[in-house]
Amino acid sequence: MPEYVDPKNLELLFSPAMIGKKEAPNRFASQPMEGNDGENGGAVSERTLERYRSLARGAWGITVVEAISVTSDALARNNGLVINRKNLDSFKRLVDEFKKIHPEGILLFQISHAGRKAGPLSRKAGMYDDGSEGLEILSEKRVEEIRRNIVEGVNLSAEAGADGVDFKLCHGYLGSEILRPANQRNDKWGGSYENRTRFLFSSLQELKALHGHTDFIIGSRISMYEGIRGGCGTVAGDSVLEDLTEMKRLIAGMAEAGMDYLNVSAGIPGYTSEITRPTNQSRWFYLHHFRYCREAREVSGNMSLIGSAYTILKEESLSYGEENVKNGLMDFIGYGRQSFADPLFPAKILNGEPVNYCTACSGCTKLMIRQVNDGCVIFDSYYREMLKSTSKR
Ligand SMILES: Cc1cc2nc3c(=O)[nH]c(=O)nc-3n(C[C@H](O)[C@H](O)[C@H](O)COP(=O)(O)O)c2cc1C
């Protein structure tokens, strides 16, 4: 049993911290979690609203709204959210309702394009051919159009009233595929480091020019190491070995370009899933997440850092979180599945109430794969029934 500090002694976790020019009331971050419950066309539904109202009641310091696609043909989930002019009022409502309950909580929108992780109702699209069936290779022009869509998605998020955005560069979505050493296409989006980071840095430059004078937060979530050949965090297109040199160069570049925060994740769900979300069998993978934050911190300049994959640690996550913040590894501790299991988690800890701890049963992952509404199958009967009723599919 590892040693850890007394869970009652959580002064740092309940102290405020800056993220960009704004202050978060505590160090708990609810990570983006796709609920797959948008309306037809990707607008926020009543079920989506209720999930974010619950998180607001939970008093998380930061709440990152799940992957929101910038085009309706690039959705990982059949009922995923899409931000566009038509759906904007529904996103405004999400912000209003969240802020009514938890005005000081920081609310970020994760802006994404699913790329080759697109679901059955979308088109799988990638940067390079790896033999995957049915994959459309995006043209140089199409990548630029998607980049423009992303900039527009960020601007719409600001218009909706979000505190900021999370530029999704993780988990095998298009943003991370572009960065990979394996992306050796020979146009302006592939090959050299400069070409592979052009998508990010040219967007960032535009966004800083538009929003830099305001307190709008611009950050990103990366997979520090994807665990695939030529993936992020490897040294070359044909290597699977972890080498963080290029990722650290990227992080230093983000800090220099004025990015406000970095959410450090790893792996690719569906390929190297357990790196992303440790299970009971692979519990110790959380140690890699701590290490990735320490590595990121060495070059992260003024950016705030959010750590990932705390769920598997259950109650121990609190003492480890306190210790990690104290030691400067990260500023915020991020929970994915725990935010499904108990959206009220931080508020309950603060009030000394019993918590529903995630059992890491993988039920939410099963619902995700089945393309139905997603949530906790242990503590919420709606999702428990959903799991039962779809088990024969
Ligand atoms: C059902 C489900 C949906 C998820 N949706 C997203 C998402 O929209 N964006 C994202 O970056 N990560 C997503 N993730 C990953 C989580 O944010 C988180 O990184 C992962 O679950 C590991 O953290 P945990 O161990 O605290 O759960 C999802 C994970 C699950 C299980």
The ligand as an SDF file (V2000), in Angstrom:
LIG
                    3D

 31 33  0  0  0  0  0  0  0  0999 V2000
  -17.2730    7.4400  -21.9930 C   0  0  0  0  0  0  0  0  0  0  0  0
  -16.0390    8.2790  -22.1590 C   0  0  0  0  0  0  0  0  0  0  0  0
  -16.0980    9.4530  -22.9050 C   0  0  0  0  0  0  0  0  0  0  0  0
  -14.9620   10.2570  -23.0740 C   0  0  0  0  0  0  0  0  0  0  0  0
  -15.0350   11.4190  -23.8020 N   0  0  0  0  0  0  0  0  0  0  0  0
  -13.9290   12.2020  -23.9550 C   0  0  0  0  0  0  0  0  0  0  0  0
  -13.9810   13.4400  -24.6710 C   0  0  0  0  0  0  0  0  0  0  0  0
  -15.0350   13.8740  -25.1450 O   0  0  0  0  0  0  0  0  0  0  0  0
  -12.8230   14.1360  -24.8170 N   0  0  0  0  0  0  0  0  0  0  0  0
  -11.6330   13.7300  -24.2510 C   0  0  0  0  0  0  0  0  0  0  0  0
  -10.6180   14.4000  -24.4090 O   0  0  0  0  0  0  0  0  0  0  0  0
  -11.5760   12.5860  -23.5400 N   0  0  0  0  0  0  0  0  0  0  0  0
  -12.6890   11.8230  -23.3700 C   0  0  0  0  0  0  0  0  0  0  0  0
  -12.6200   10.6930  -22.6060 N   0  0  0  0  0  0  0  0  0  0  0  0
  -11.3930   10.4260  -21.8340 C   0  0  0  0  0  0  0  0  0  0  0  0
  -11.5380   11.0160  -20.4270 C   0  0  0  0  0  0  0  0  0  0  0  0
  -11.6640   12.4190  -20.4600 O   0  0  0  0  0  0  0  0  0  0  0  0
  -10.3430   10.6560  -19.5330 C   0  0  0  0  0  0  0  0  0  0  0  0
   -9.1520   11.1220  -20.1190 O   0  0  0  0  0  0  0  0  0  0  0  0
  -10.2050    9.1520  -19.3030 C   0  0  0  0  0  0  0  0  0  0  0  0
  -11.4340    8.5860  -18.9220 O   0  0  0  0  0  0  0  0  0  0  0  0
   -9.1500    8.8760  -18.2130 C   0  0  0  0  0  0  0  0  0  0  0  0
   -9.4780    9.5670  -17.0380 O   0  0  0  0  0  0  0  0  0  0  0  0
  -10.1400    8.8110  -15.7830 P   0  0  0  0  0  0  0  0  0  0  0  0
   -9.2090    7.6960  -15.4570 O   0  0  0  0  0  0  0  0  0  0  0  0
  -10.2080    9.8600  -14.7250 O   0  0  0  0  0  0  0  0  0  0  0  0
  -11.4720    8.3060  -16.2270 O   0  0  0  0  0  0  0  0  0  0  0  0
  -13.7420    9.8740  -22.4520 C   0  0  0  0  0  0  0  0  0  0  0  0
  -13.6940    8.6880  -21.7040 C   0  0  0  0  0  0  0  0  0  0  0  0
  -14.8070    7.9010  -21.5630 C   0  0  0  0  0  0  0  0  0  0  0  0
  -14.7110    6.6480  -20.7360 C   0  0  0  0  0  0  0  0  0  0  0  0
  1  2  1  0
  2  3  1  0
  2 30  2  0
  3  4  2  0
  4  5  1  0
  4 28  1  0
  5  6  2  0
  6  7  1  0
  6 13  1  0
  7  8  2  0
  7  9  1  0
  9 10  1  0
 10 11  2  0
 10 12  1  0
 12 13  2  0
 13 14  1  0
 14 15  1  0
 14 28  1  0
 15 16  1  0
 16 17  1  0
 16 18  1  0
 18 19  1  0
 18 20  1  0
 20 21  1  0
 20 22  1  0
 22 23  1  0
 23 24  1  0
 24 25  2  0
 24 26  1  0
 24 27  1  0
 28 29  2  0
 29 30  1  0
 30 31  1  0
M  END
$$$$
